[in-house]
């Protein structure tokens, strides 16, 4: 059985794409999955967050783009998950790929040789809708869209969905949007709940698992070169990512994880509009 490939995408910066990619990967690894993460961002934040110095790594994903190395040759074996690293050299890949025939399929073709070695591949897309992100979407089976539960969070989601529509028509007909991953959530505020509810209703997309609550621990773990999940940090966000991983893998819902994530039945019903359905039925 070949790996399921997830593209974690949203061209709006600061919504938790890298945090989501890493911690979902670590949570899947905890569940016995062999997981590969791909850093498709020239900023190399995913690479840095696993403790590597992007500027000191060779070969990296850019070497694959320019034809100096296969993707398999770039894979590093971290203690938590395997990673295809990136660095600032990848910024030049946009120009390189523009003159390349079949440029949208480069990552998909390179990943083909690795899919039998993993259960899941998570691609951390760049905060743009350029050719690198198109590569990620063309290589993916499903798209996960992290959205922050703050004002203006919907900016960019509509454009991303338009781009996904283009990709489905032109380069990857089987691509599916799995749903939204809610990040930077503050369940104590009505604002966070209203923003999330608006996002779900506006785009008619499912919410995957419970929202991920804000925590400085995510930034601290990146500086330490590990994931919050892998470090065993006991915060609601850890439980949320574990619950999301279970849902993606088709495992039964764990009520204890939902409670640890601070996801109360009342909040869920309010955000998903289930209370209104109940009231209407009555």
C-alpha positions in Angstrom: 0.0 0.0 0.0 1.4 3.4 -1.0 1.5 6.5 1.1 -1.3 9.0 1.3 0.1 12.4 0.4 -1.2 15.5 2.2 -0.5 19.0 1.0 -0.7 21.5 3.9 -1.4 24.8 2.2 -2.6 28.3 2.7 -0.8 31.2 1.1 -1.5 33.5 4.0 1.5 33.5 6.3 1.4 32.9 10.0 -1.5 30.4 10.1 0.5 27.5 11.4 1.3 25.5 8.3 4.7 24.3 9.5 3.5 23.7 13.0 0.6 21.6 11.7 2.8 19.7 9.3 5.3 18.7 11.9 3.0 17.9 14.7 0.6 15.9 12.6 3.5 14.0 11.2 4.8 13.3 14.7 1.3 12.2 15.9 1.0 9.8 13.0 4.5 8.4 13.8 3.3 7.8 17.4 0.5 5.7 15.9 3.0 3.5 14.1 3.0 5.2 10.7 6.2 5.7 8.7 6.0 9.4 7.8 8.0 11.7 5.5 7.7 15.5 5.6 8.7 17.6 2.6 9.8 21.2 3.1 8.5 23.1 0.1 9.2 26.5 1.5 12.5 28.4 0.6 12.4 29.8 4.1 13.2 26.3 5.4 11.2 26.7 8.6 10.2 23.1 8.7 13.8 22.1 8.2 14.9 24.4 11.0 12.1 23.3 13.3 13.6 19.8 13.3 16.9 21.0 14.4 18.8 21.4 11.1 20.6 24.4 9.8 19.1 24.8 6.4 22.2 26.7 5.0 24.5 23.8 6.0 22.5 21.0 4.3 23.5 19.4 1.0 21.8 18.0 -1.0 18.4 19.7 -0.4 15.2 19.9 -2.4 16.7 22.6 -4.6 19.3 20.1 -5.8 16.4 17.9 -7.0 14.8 20.8 -8.8 18.0 21.6 -10.7 18.8 17.9 -11.4 21.8 17.4 -9.2 20.1 14.8 -6.9 17.1 12.6 -6.7 14.5 13.3 -4.0 15.4 10.1 -2.3 19.0 11.3 -2.0 17.9 14.4 0.0 16.0 12.5 2.7 17.3 12.9 6.2 16.3 10.5 9.0 15.3 12.5 12.0 14.4 10.9 15.3 10.7 11.6 14.8 10.1 11.6 11.1 12.0 11.6 7.8 12.4 14.9 6.1 13.2 16.3 2.6 14.9 19.6 3.6 14.9 23.0 2.0 16.8 26.2 2.2 16.9 29.7 0.6 18.4 28.2 -2.6 14.9 26.9 -3.4 13.8 30.5 -4.0 15.5 30.3 -7.4 13.5 27.1 -8.2 10.5 29.3 -9.3 12.7 30.7 -12.2 14.3 27.3 -12.9 10.9 25.5 -13.1 9.3 28.1 -15.4 11.5 26.9 -18.3 11.1 23.2 -17.6 8.7 21.0 -19.5 6.1 19.4 -17.1 7.2 21.7 -14.3 4.0 21.1 -12.3 4.8 17.3 -12.1 8.4 17.4 -10.8 7.6 16.7 -7.1 5.0 14.1 -8.0 7.4 12.2 -10.2 10.2 12.3 -7.7 7.9 11.2 -4.9 6.7 8.2 -6.9 9.9 6.2 -6.0 9.3 6.9 -2.2 5.6 6.2 -1.8 6.0 2.5 -1.1 8.4 3.2 1.8 6.0 5.4 3.8 2.4 5.4 5.1 2.0 9.1 4.9 3.8 12.1 3.3 3.0 15.6 4.4 4.1 18.6 2.2 4.6 21.9 3.9 3.7 24.3 1.0 5.2 27.8 0.7 3.0 30.8 1.6 2.3 31.6 -2.0 0.4 30.2 -5.0 3.5 29.9 -7.2 4.9 26.9 -9.1 6.3 25.3 -5.9 2.8 25.2 -4.3 1.3 24.0 -7.6 3.9 21.1 -7.4 2.8 20.3 -3.9 -0.9 20.2 -4.9 -0.2 18.2 -8.0 1.7 15.6 -5.9 -1.0 15.4 -3.2 -4.0 13.1 -2.7 -5.6 15.5 -0.1 -5.2 19.1 0.9 -5.3 20.3 4.6 -6.0 24.0 5.0 -4.8 25.5 8.3 -6.7 28.6 9.2 -6.1 30.9 12.2 -9.1 31.7 14.3 -8.6 35.5 14.1 -10.0 38.4 12.0 -9.2 38.3 8.3 -8.4 34.6 8.4 -10.5 34.0 5.4 -8.2 36.1 3.2 -6.5 33.8 0.8 -8.7 30.8 1.4 -10.9 31.7 -1.6 -7.9 32.1 -3.8 -6.4 28.8 -2.6 -9.7 27.0 -3.4 -9.7 28.6 -6.9 -6.1 27.3 -7.4 -7.1 23.9 -6.2 -9.9 23.9 -8.7 -7.4 24.7 -11.5 -5.1 21.9 -10.3 -8.0 19.4 -10.3 -8.8 20.4 -13.9 -5.3 20.5 -15.3 -2.8 18.4 -13.3 -4.4 16.3 -10.6 -8.0 15.3 -11.2 -8.1 13.1 -8.0 -7.1 15.9 -5.6 -9.5 16.4 -2.7 -9.8 19.0 0.0 -9.9 17.1 3.2 -10.9 20.1 5.3 -9.8 22.9 7.6 -7.4 22.7 10.5 -8.2 25.4 13.0 -5.1 27.0 14.6 -4.4 29.7 17.1 -7.8 29.0 18.7 -8.9 30.7 22.0 -12.0 28.9 23.2 -12.5 31.5 25.9 -13.4 34.2 23.3 -16.6 34.5 21.3 -14.4 36.0 18.5 -12.5 32.8 17.9 -15.6 30.7 17.8 -17.4 33.2 15.5 -14.5 33.3 13.1 -14.2 29.5 12.9 -18.0 29.2 12.4 -17.9 31.7 9.6 -15.1 29.9 7.8 -16.9 26.6 7.9 -20.1 28.1 6.6 -18.5 30.4 4.0 -16.5 27.6 2.3 -18.7 24.6 3.1 -15.7 22.7 4.3 -15.5 20.2 7.2 -13.4 20.9 10.3 -10.8 18.2 10.9 -10.6 17.3 14.6 -10.7 19.8 17.4 -9.3 23.4 17.0 -5.6 23.8 18.1 -5.3 26.2 21.0 -2.7 28.9 21.1 0.5 28.1 23.0 4.0 29.5 23.2 5.2 25.9 23.5 5.0 25.5 19.7 7.6 28.3 19.1 9.7 26.9 21.9 9.8 23.4 20.5 10.8 24.7 17.1 13.8 26.4 18.7 14.7 23.1 20.4 14.6 21.1 17.1 11.6 18.9 18.1 7.9 18.8 17.8 5.5 19.5 20.7 4.0 16.1 20.2 7.4 14.4 20.1 8.6 16.2 23.2 5.5 14.9 25.1 4.5 18.4 26.1 1.1 18.2 27.9 -0.9 21.1 26.4 -4.3 21.2 24.7 -2.6 21.7 21.3 -0.8 18.4 21.6 -4.0 16.5 22.2 -5.6 18.4 19.3 -3.0 17.3 16.8 -3.2 13.7 18.1 -7.0 13.8 17.6 -6.6 15.2 14.1 -4.1 12.5 13.2 -6.5 9.8 14.3 -9.2 11.3 12.2 -7.0 11.5 9.1 -6.0 7.9 9.6 -9.6 6.7 9.9 -9.2 5.7 13.6 -12.0 5.9 16.1 -12.5 9.2 17.9 -10.9 9.3 21.4 -13.1 11.3 23.8 -10.2 11.7 26.2 -8.1 13.4 23.6 -11.0 15.8 22.7 -11.4 16.7 26.3 -7.7 17.3 26.7 -7.8 19.5 23.7 -10.4 21.6 25.4 -13.0 20.8 22.8 -16.3 20.7 24.7 -19.5 19.3 23.2 -21.1 22.8 23.7 -18.4 24.5 21.7 -18.5 21.9 18.9 -22.3 22.2 18.6 -22.1 26.0 18.6 -19.4 26.2 15.9 -20.8 23.5 13.7 -24.3 24.8 14.1 -25.5 21.5 15.5 -27.5 23.3 18.3 -29.4 25.2 15.6 -30.3 22.0 13.9 -31.6 20.6 17.2 -33.6 23.7 17.9 -35.0 23.7 14.4 -36.0 20.1 14.7 -37.8 20.9 17.9 
